Amino acid sequence: MLQFSAVIAGLFCFLFVPNALAAPKHLRGHFVGHHQMRPSEDVIGNPNAPVGGTFSTTLDAEPDSLNPLKSTDAYGAAVQSYCFDTLLQHNIQNYQYEPSLAVRWSVAPNGKYYTFWLRKDAKFTDGEPVTASDVKFSFDAFNNPKLADAVNEVYFQNIASAKVLGPYEVRFYVKRKYFLNLDTIATMDILPKSVYGNPKKNMSRQIVGSGPYKLAKFNQGQEIVLVRNNNWWGFKTPQNRGFYKFKKIIFRVITNQTAQLEALERGDLSFLGLTPEQFVKKTSGYPWGKKVFKRQVENSIPHTEGFIGLNFAYPLFKDVRVLLNRKLMIQKFYFNKYSAATGPWYSKSPDADPRAKPFAYNPSLARKLLKEAGWADTNHDGVLDKMINGHRVDFRFSVINGGGPWAKILTFYQQELRKNGIQLIIKQVDWNSLETDINEGKFQAVAMAWGGVVYNDPKQIWASSSHVNGGSNFIGYSNPKVDRLINEAREDLNLRTREPMMHEIYSLIRNDYPYIFLWSPKYSLYAYDSKMHMLRPTYKYDIGTGTWWANEKVAP
């Protein structure tokens, strides 16, 4: 089933803003700097690094809330990740689970429940011990509309209940077997019931957690300051000695990219994620190479992937083949720092079929396919047309988008398509209008990007059942074989047997071509101040800023 996306795909692109958030403690999605326990085959962090100094980074916007129950944006999550602990954590080198608040855990053979045994020396910053009752409360709170934002409940929909089996033992029962149930439970922030259990208490500008840092200051619109929690249980354990060496962490709210770069050059920032353009064109001359340094590293951190979603409800997309010059646009807009997408999600994910290749750019073949499909400029107005359901239809379509980097990219695409007799109409709308149009199916094509994860559940976007008002399958994609494989893969708790199914799902969707698959970053690009020292520039699943330390000497 080769869709319209196959010719237009030869002419498109999307600009990604790099993650400028520093060092969340536990990996969630694609944040950088997560602390994990040391893998047996490698060393993570420098146990002998000195404690002291300040690590400063930026937030592109102020968090909507610092309360994990209410926070729904990445900015709040970045701050919270330093202050709260989770039951388990992913190793940044191999992504395997390691103990955190839970010293051990077990999974029932049928996957129907998970049991965790907690460490007994963990305390919240108010001095109260972390107990199984707090773990149960945290789960119940995320599912309580009086305490939490409704969006959080979605992540726990497969978990039935939590039961306290003892002061430091808790069990979670699940409604249905699902391969991400453990991840949902294990990465949940653990909150003190005594603090967050009161719905009248406003915690939007306060934090009480059990993590390595605690909130010291919140200057609205300016900065959020954290200080090292010297009573953190993790500092007593050998595996944590190479982490969290900074006495202070500052998040500066700087919304403008130019201002962010200037702040780094002045010495007001320790770390900054860079765009390809910044990396290539704006990071030369003094103080670069003297007081400020940049890195280009390859890793498997999940990145966003841009796409053009094509609404299957429109006849234009039923039988046309497409064209996109990814190579040219990656070169023009991303300075060859991006890679062409090979399918429906991040190509470095273990769930992506490694045999899949990007669709090739072939203008002559595209024109041949268009002609075979019946498209011709019969009235000589420069736009291809054909008869569909008894009416002459011009090859004209609109792409809605939220503005920002899409403007110049869509304009370039528009010019390229015009050469091939295709007319693109660019419709820039605000985010609320974009969301409304998508939910109601009032669009022909939409330019967007999905965030990346390590292990993917395709149901949200690609299952037929997700084609509902407000659902993520807003284009109306449907493939019965994909539906069957998705359901089978979701219930397979064994990574080795699930992976081949995910690869097949990936290739089936890719070959159906429901999106114009664009690209995602090939490298992690970042800059840092000379006072920052590191054992290595990146780990496999994280840059590892949580392992950095401060030194007055110039960094290598």
LOMIDREN-881862 format. One line per field, with one value per residue (C-alpha): residue in three letters; x, y, z. Coordinates in steps of 0.001 Angstrom, whole numbers, always signed. Layout:
% residues N
res	ALA	...
X	X	...
Y	Y	...
Z	Z	...
//
This chain:
% residues 556
res	MET	LEU	GLN	PHE	SER	ALA	VAL	ILE	ALA	GLY	LEU	PHE	CYS	PHE	LEU	PHE	VAL	PRO	ASN	ALA	LEU	ALA	ALA	PRO	LYS	HIS	LEU	ARG	GLY	HIS	PHE	VAL	GLY	HIS	HIS	GLN	MET	ARG	PRO	SER	GLU	ASP	VAL	ILE	GLY	ASN	PRO	ASN	ALA	PRO	VAL	GLY	GLY	THR	PHE	SER	THR	THR	LEU	ASP	ALA	GLU	PRO	ASP	SER	LEU	ASN	PRO	LEU	LYS	SER	THR	ASP	ALA	TYR	GLY	ALA	ALA	VAL	GLN	SER	TYR	CYS	PHE	ASP	THR	LEU	LEU	GLN	HIS	ASN	ILE	GLN	ASN	TYR	GLN	TYR	GLU	PRO	SER	LEU	ALA	VAL	ARG	TRP	SER	VAL	ALA	PRO	ASN	GLY	LYS	TYR	TYR	THR	PHE	TRP	LEU	ARG	LYS	ASP	ALA	LYS	PHE	THR	ASP	GLY	GLU	PRO	VAL	THR	ALA	SER	ASP	VAL	LYS	PHE	SER	PHE	ASP	ALA	PHE	ASN	ASN	PRO	LYS	LEU	ALA	ASP	ALA	VAL	ASN	GLU	VAL	TYR	PHE	GLN	ASN	ILE	ALA	SER	ALA	LYS	VAL	LEU	GLY	PRO	TYR	GLU	VAL	ARG	PHE	TYR	VAL	LYS	ARG	LYS	TYR	PHE	LEU	ASN	LEU	ASP	THR	ILE	ALA	THR	MET	ASP	ILE	LEU	PRO	LYS	SER	VAL	TYR	GLY	ASN	PRO	LYS	LYS	ASN	MET	SER	ARG	GLN	ILE	VAL	GLY	SER	GLY	PRO	TYR	LYS	LEU	ALA	LYS	PHE	ASN	GLN	GLY	GLN	GLU	ILE	VAL	LEU	VAL	ARG	ASN	ASN	ASN	TRP	TRP	GLY	PHE	LYS	THR	PRO	GLN	ASN	ARG	GLY	PHE	TYR	LYS	PHE	LYS	LYS	ILE	ILE	PHE	ARG	VAL	ILE	THR	ASN	GLN	THR	ALA	GLN	LEU	GLU	ALA	LEU	GLU	ARG	GLY	ASP	LEU	SER	PHE	LEU	GLY	LEU	THR	PRO	GLU	GLN	PHE	VAL	LYS	LYS	THR	SER	GLY	TYR	PRO	TRP	GLY	LYS	LYS	VAL	PHE	LYS	ARG	GLN	VAL	GLU	ASN	SER	ILE	PRO	HIS	THR	GLU	GLY	PHE	ILE	GLY	LEU	ASN	PHE	ALA	TYR	PRO	LEU	PHE	LYS	ASP	VAL	ARG	VAL	LEU	LEU	ASN	ARG	LYS	LEU	MET	ILE	GLN	LYS	PHE	TYR	PHE	ASN	LYS	TYR	SER	ALA	ALA	THR	GLY	PRO	TRP	TYR	SER	LYS	SER	PRO	ASP	ALA	ASP	PRO	ARG	ALA	LYS	PRO	PHE	ALA	TYR	ASN	PRO	SER	LEU	ALA	ARG	LYS	LEU	LEU	LYS	GLU	ALA	GLY	TRP	ALA	ASP	THR	ASN	HIS	ASP	GLY	VAL	LEU	ASP	LYS	MET	ILE	ASN	GLY	HIS	ARG	VAL	ASP	PHE	ARG	PHE	SER	VAL	ILE	ASN	GLY	GLY	GLY	PRO	TRP	ALA	LYS	ILE	LEU	THR	PHE	TYR	GLN	GLN	GLU	LEU	ARG	LYS	ASN	GLY	ILE	GLN	LEU	ILE	ILE	LYS	GLN	VAL	ASP	TRP	ASN	SER	LEU	GLU	THR	ASP	ILE	ASN	GLU	GLY	LYS	PHE	GLN	ALA	VAL	ALA	MET	ALA	TRP	GLY	GLY	VAL	VAL	TYR	ASN	ASP	PRO	LYS	GLN	ILE	TRP	ALA	SER	SER	SER	HIS	VAL	ASN	GLY	GLY	SER	ASN	PHE	ILE	GLY	TYR	SER	ASN	PRO	LYS	VAL	ASP	ARG	LEU	ILE	ASN	GLU	ALA	ARG	GLU	ASP	LEU	ASN	LEU	ARG	THR	ARG	GLU	PRO	MET	MET	HIS	GLU	ILE	TYR	SER	LEU	ILE	ARG	ASN	ASP	TYR	PRO	TYR	ILE	PHE	LEU	TRP	SER	PRO	LYS	TYR	SER	LEU	TYR	ALA	TYR	ASP	SER	LYS	MET	HIS	MET	LEU	ARG	PRO	THR	TYR	LYS	TYR	ASP	ILE	GLY	THR	GLY	THR	TRP	TRP	ALA	ASN	GLU	LYS	VAL	ALA	PRO
X	+0	+2150	+548	+772	+3599	+5986	+6639	+6315	+8654	+11480	+11200	+10867	+12373	+11925	+14027	+14549	+15617	+18175	+17442	+19011	+17864	+20550	+20939	+17622	+18266	+16149	+15780	+12387	+12162	+15247	+16452	+20211	+22360	+20577	+22428	+22468	+24283	+27663	+27537	+29879	+31761	+32357	+32889	+30295	+31420	+34554	+34346	+37365	+36016	+35774	+32445	+31747	+30997	+27857	+26255	+24024	+21863	+18795	+15075	+13389	+10317	+9351	+7788	+4024	+4499	+7155	+4550	+4958	+1230	+386	+3381	+2931	+5898	+9529	+10821	+9215	+10313	+13941	+13962	+11983	+14311	+17060	+14772	+12709	+13682	+12029	+11820	+14217	+16372	+17799	+21541	+22791	+25245	+23058	+19550	+19001	+17126	+19140	+17961	+17098	+14612	+13869	+16860	+15235	+12076	+10295	+7862	+5142	+5545	+2256	+3105	+57	+1882	+5212	+6721	+9298	+11409	+12531	+15791	+15357	+17691	+15979	+14429	+12579	+14104	+11703	+13317	+10482	+11406	+10394	+8013	+5771	+2825	+4409	+4858	+1201	+142	+2176	+439	-3002	-2291	-1341	-4758	-6659	-8170	-8341	-4577	-3168	-3574	-5764	-3022	-1003	-3759	-3247	+164	-1233	-4319	-3019	-2157	-5061	-3849	-975	-948	+1325	+2677	+4931	+6655	+9153	+7359	+4757	+3036	+1379	-1396	-2043	-5257	-3649	-242	+1728	+5456	+5659	+3868	+7147	+8562	+5439	+5709	+9496	+9895	+7085	+8222	+7831	+6241	+5700	+2042	+2301	+3079	+1386	-1694	-3317	-5164	-5329	-1555	-55	+3167	+3596	+6635	+7816	+9495	+9788	+11480	+14161	+16617	+20199	+19113	+16512	+14875	+16559	+15042	+12413	+12687	+9705	+10661	+14377	+15850	+15337	+18123	+18773	+21311	+22930	+21043	+23916	+21601	+20736	+20909	+22637	+25864	+26494	+26481	+29612	+27755	+26753	+30141	+30747	+27550	+26081	+29284	+27923	+26895	+24452	+22430	+20844	+18187	+18103	+14926	+16183	+13724	+15860	+18511	+20842	+20595	+21347	+24518	+25602	+25028	+27273	+30010	+29809	+30274	+26702	+25993	+27850	+26018	+23928	+22438	+23231	+21351	+23268	+23418	+24836	+27366	+28647	+28288	+28131	+30736	+34048	+36417	+37016	+36016	+35478	+38337	+39618	+36833	+33976	+34058	+31706	+31100	+29590	+28853	+26976	+24829	+21467	+19586	+16044	+15432	+12312	+11470	+9707	+7002	+4221	+1042	-1353	-5079	-6391	-9873	-8854	-9053	-5865	-3845	-5414	-3328	-483	+3233	+5626	+9068	+11424	+15065	+16100	+19807	+19587	+17452	+19562	+22559	+20823	+19066	+20949	+24529	+24588	+24099	+20828	+20011	+17138	+14320	+13837	+10382	+7679	+9853	+13436	+15696	+18232	+15569	+15983	+12389	+13297	+14101	+17850	+17433	+15146	+16645	+15487	+13327	+15504	+15068	+14281	+12562	+12371	+10758	+8370	+7244	+6789	+4679	+2575	+1930	+1045	-1382	-3164	-1809	-1235	-1492	-4495	-5358	-1717	-1923	+1250	-611	-1184	-4769	-6824	-10425	-11483	-15087	-16157	-14532	-11277	-9044	-5865	-2867	-3109	-2926	-2391	-108	-1081	+1734	+2482	+4964	+8464	+11061	+8427	+8070	+11342	+11279	+7774	+8571	+11556	+9411	+6708	+9178	+10465	+6971	+5975	+8661	+6846	+3361	+2240	+869	+1472	-499	+1132	-1287	+337	-1940	-1539	-1163	-4777	-6112	-3671	-4824	-8489	-8041	-6171	-8720	-11609	-9838	-9994	-6691	-5167	-1617	+83	+3749	+4749	+7246	+6921	+9225	+11577	+11690	+13983	+11263	+8221	+4519	+3014	-607	-1107	-238	-612	-3450	-6816	-8494	-6553	-8321	-10798	-11451	-8480	-6484	-2945	-3862	-5380	-4526	-6764	-4071	-5308	-3588	-5161	-1814	-217	-3131	-2685	+1083	+753	-1615	+650	+3791	+2207	+1572	+4996	+7185	+10228	+12437	+14001	+10696	+9031	+11794	+11214	+7516	+8398	+10762	+7986	+5527	+8116	+8633	+4926	+4101	+7131	+6088	+2515	+4069	+1290	+3658	+6356	+9111	+11666	+14699	+16108	+19422	+22427	+24499	+24040	+25510	+26341	+28684	+30161	+32151	+35868	+35202	+33285	+35129	+33898	+35105	+33752	+31747	+28745	+27340	+25199	+21821	+22751	+25263	+25884	+26036	+25106	+28654	+30402	+32295	+33657	+37307	+38973	+41344	+40477	+38642	+40310
Y	+0	+2873	+6156	+9763	+10236	+8377	+11369	+14368	+12670	+13545	+17243	+17890	+18571	+19683	+21650	+20126	+22224	+20260	+19349	+22081	+20556	+19188	+15935	+14519	+11826	+9088	+8497	+9446	+9771	+11614	+13784	+14050	+13489	+10681	+9000	+5241	+2607	+1535	-1420	-4260	-3995	-234	+2777	+5534	+8746	+9601	+8491	+10654	+13864	+16771	+17994	+21672	+24319	+25170	+23618	+26014	+25369	+26801	+26241	+27462	+28321	+28382	+25120	+25162	+23530	+21810	+19422	+16072	+15457	+18633	+19156	+18176	+19852	+18867	+21877	+20852	+17248	+18369	+20110	+17396	+14663	+15926	+16007	+12817	+9170	+6294	+2606	+1576	+3339	+2553	+2167	+4889	+2538	-547	+653	-2277	-1759	-1081	-674	+2770	+3177	-511	-2718	-5654	-6546	-9536	-10099	-12728	-15480	-14462	-10765	-10075	-8392	-6783	-6768	-4264	-4291	-805	+313	+1317	+4320	+6629	+9825	+12773	+16219	+16954	+14088	+11584	+8014	+6690	+3758	+1436	+3631	+6551	+4353	+3280	+6888	+8061	+5555	+6402	+10138	+9996	+8400	+10881	+13832	+15846	+15637	+15098	+16382	+14042	+13489	+11485	+8894	+7678	+6246	+4082	+2738	-853	-921	-2017	-1259	-1068	-2990	-2451	-5834	-4414	-1159	-1591	-4011	-3081	-4979	-3683	-5661	-5141	-5255	-6812	-8087	-5320	-5013	-1428	-2061	-2426	+732	+2687	+1583	+1720	+5292	+6847	+9664	+8639	+11423	+11829	+11270	+13688	+16557	+15829	+14154	+17488	+18806	+22280	+22548	+24401	+22643	+24350	+26287	+23819	+20404	+17743	+14648	+12110	+12837	+14168	+17816	+20020	+23276	+26408	+29235	+29886	+33342	+33534	+34112	+34106	+31015	+27909	+27003	+23566	+22714	+19361	+17191	+16012	+13554	+11698	+7956	+7467	+9124	+6218	+3620	+2787	+2939	+6581	+8011	+9278	+11316	+14633	+16444	+19970	+21801	+23922	+23538	+26565	+26482	+29890	+30728	+32039	+31729	+33096	+30879	+33780	+34947	+31408	+31258	+34685	+33580	+30569	+32738	+35117	+32242	+32325	+28764	+25487	+23527	+24243	+22022	+23366	+23443	+22296	+25897	+27089	+24276	+24953	+28731	+30395	+28658	+29933	+32652	+33749	+32444	+29155	+26741	+28800	+29221	+27468	+24132	+22179	+18476	+16369	+12872	+9818	+7790	+6041	+8746	+8775	+11864	+13336	+12466	+14869	+13842	+15004	+13177	+12610	+12456	+9234	+10745	+12890	+11279	+13029	+10729	+7488	+6624	+9051	+8329	+10805	+12461	+14118	+15180	+14465	+14619	+18162	+19435	+17809	+19504	+22880	+23140	+20764	+20927	+17115	+16656	+14765	+11348	+10519	+8589	+4962	+4435	+5382	+5964	+6720	+4499	+3844	+2293	-1471	-1681	-206	-2652	-2202	-3429	-524	+2180	+5737	+6108	+7243	+10569	+9941	+12858	+11101	+8036	+10291	+12008	+8607	+7364	+10521	+10032	+6365	+7410	+9663	+13036	+15546	+19298	+19133	+22841	+24038	+26083	+24587	+22315	+18595	+17402	+14227	+13029	+11679	+10516	+12351	+15677	+17224	+17605	+19695	+18246	+20870	+20254	+22212	+21500	+22886	+23593	+25398	+27846	+28327	+26477	+25116	+28437	+28393	+24623	+24495	+27432	+25574	+22481	+24540	+25775	+22277	+20834	+23613	+22420	+19078	+20504	+20146	+23098	+23259	+25672	+26513	+27081	+28292	+28216	+28541	+25385	+25326	+25599	+22943	+20563	+21237	+20702	+17451	+16099	+16923	+15680	+19120	+18940	+17441	+17160	+18216	+18933	+17685	+15564	+12696	+12383	+9421	+6564	+3562	+895	+1799	+976	+1651	+1337	+5012	+6182	+3238	+997	+1294	+1603	+4833	+6559	+8410	+12048	+13202	+10058	+10048	+8086	+11240	+10343	+7257	+4646	+1047	-2275	-5450	-7254	-4307	-4268	-7979	-7722	-4661	-6515	-9558	-7507	-5493	-8685	-10207	-9495	-11150	-8637	-11253	-12569	-9155	-7484	-9416	-8497	-4836	-4968	-6410	-3739	-1075	-2342	-2911	+686	+1966	+196	+1499	+5010	+6742	+9588	+11378	+10199	+12979	+12757	+13033	+14148	+12010	+13537	+15108	+18603	+20567	+23139	+23525	+25917	+25332	+24671	+21515	+18190	+14782	+11218	+10861	+13067	+10723	+7388	+5200	+6375	+9695	+12501	+12004	+15540	+14019	+12604	+15912	+17900	+21434	+22431	+25802	+24331	+24534	+21421	+19207
Z	+0	-1309	-290	-1508	+940	-1356	-3880	-1585	+838	-1523	-634	+3212	+6721	+10342	+12816	+16246	+19220	+21277	+24840	+26926	+30207	+32466	+34277	+35390	+37976	+36419	+32695	+31359	+27618	+26365	+29256	+29672	+32737	+34555	+37416	+37400	+39379	+38072	+35657	+36526	+33220	+33278	+35519	+35569	+37188	+39134	+42807	+43650	+42126	+44581	+45956	+45329	+42756	+40826	+37762	+35826	+32794	+31090	+30953	+27770	+29862	+33503	+34782	+35146	+38558	+40664	+42064	+40231	+40643	+38750	+36485	+32830	+31105	+30578	+32501	+35770	+35235	+34770	+38161	+39953	+38761	+41064	+44085	+43971	+43975	+42143	+43012	+40243	+37692	+34263	+33861	+31503	+29848	+29209	+30150	+32512	+35760	+38904	+42514	+43830	+46704	+46198	+47027	+45233	+43353	+41845	+38975	+39246	+36610	+34975	+35137	+37318	+40176	+41099	+44589	+45874	+49045	+50113	+51651	+55304	+55474	+52950	+54288	+52825	+53230	+56104	+58045	+57677	+56567	+53142	+53716	+51743	+52761	+50890	+47809	+47891	+48461	+45472	+43193	+44572	+44311	+40629	+40048	+42219	+40269	+43516	+43904	+40397	+36872	+34838	+32239	+34791	+35198	+31625	+32474	+35261	+33504	+33431	+37152	+39365	+42889	+45355	+48632	+51645	+52784	+55481	+56489	+53650	+51318	+48701	+45894	+42725	+41050	+37341	+35335	+32289	+31303	+29574	+28912	+30228	+33525	+35415	+33860	+34834	+38456	+38722	+37416	+39456	+41759	+45401	+47444	+51202	+52054	+54975	+52578	+49255	+50711	+51574	+48477	+50031	+50293	+47336	+46311	+42934	+44201	+46847	+46834	+49531	+48162	+49038	+46223	+46115	+45892	+47558	+46542	+47905	+45847	+43183	+41633	+39309	+35696	+36520	+38133	+40247	+42666	+44161	+46857	+47593	+50088	+52261	+54018	+50815	+51355	+48000	+49075	+51479	+48703	+46637	+43322	+43900	+44793	+41277	+41085	+42224	+43100	+42690	+45846	+43882	+40664	+39000	+36279	+34556	+32641	+29269	+26408	+23572	+21956	+21214	+24824	+26005	+23948	+25196	+28790	+28234	+26732	+29728	+32130	+33453	+32257	+32734	+30051	+26970	+24277	+20801	+17518	+14418	+13198	+16519	+16581	+13060	+12640	+16084	+18211	+16870	+17995	+21573	+24144	+22249	+22755	+25699	+28238	+26477	+24665	+22435	+21873	+19124	+20433	+19197	+21568	+21767	+23667	+22201	+20081	+18524	+14937	+12596	+10172	+7876	+8801	+5875	+6543	+4991	+4762	+1781	-1710	-2805	-558	-1776	-4812	-5303	-4891	-3333	-3270	-686	-886	+2685	+1889	+532	+3387	+6095	+4509	+4123	+7478	+9758	+8472	+8120	+11873	+11367	+9916	+7582	+9244	+8257	+9714	+12232	+15317	+16345	+14269	+17076	+19290	+19811	+18528	+15122	+12332	+11736	+8138	+7202	+4988	+4262	+1164	-1725	-3501	-7182	-8994	-12356	-10806	-8874	-12072	-13722	-10806	-10864	-14579	-14075	-11345	-13856	-12829	-15660	-16180	-18513	-18349	-18453	-15264	-13787	-11348	-11939	-11978	-12500	-12383	-8973	-8475	-11605	-10677	-11783	-8735	-8656	-6874	-4182	-439	+2757	+5714	+9101	+11526	+14765	+13253	+14603	+12513	+10140	+8299	+6365	+5942	+4492	+2239	+827	+380	-1292	-3910	-4616	-5006	-7388	-9820	-9961	-10502	-6881	-4946	-1215	+962	+4297	+7176	+10382	+13434	+17192	+19256	+20499	+16945	+15754	+18470	+17701	+13951	+14545	+17027	+14690	+11558	+9930	+8090	+4974	+6285	+9518	+10301	+13738	+15673	+18126	+21112	+21317	+23829	+24144	+24129	+22075	+22382	+18928	+20061	+20911	+17386	+15010	+16256	+14485	+17895	+18493	+15593	+17823	+18621	+20666	+19810	+18447	+15309	+13882	+10278	+10334	+9659	+9714	+9041	+10581	+10738	+12535	+15003	+15750	+16208	+18450	+20786	+20894	+21506	+24334	+26324	+25725	+28769	+27180	+25375	+23105	+21759	+21630	+19622	+16334	+16496	+16977	+14010	+11853	+13022	+12197	+8651	+7967	+8911	+7026	+3835	+4149	+4286	+6267	+7196	+5301	+7640	+8010	+10301	+13788	+15307	+14484	+17283	+20678	+20414	+23524	+25012	+28468	+30616	+31275	+34968	+34066	+34144	+33032	+32876	+29325	+26939	+26773	+27879	+25667	+26967	+28545	+28221	+31927	+33326	+36687	+36774	+36059	+38663	+38974	+38818	+38377	+35795	+32099	+30946	+28332
//
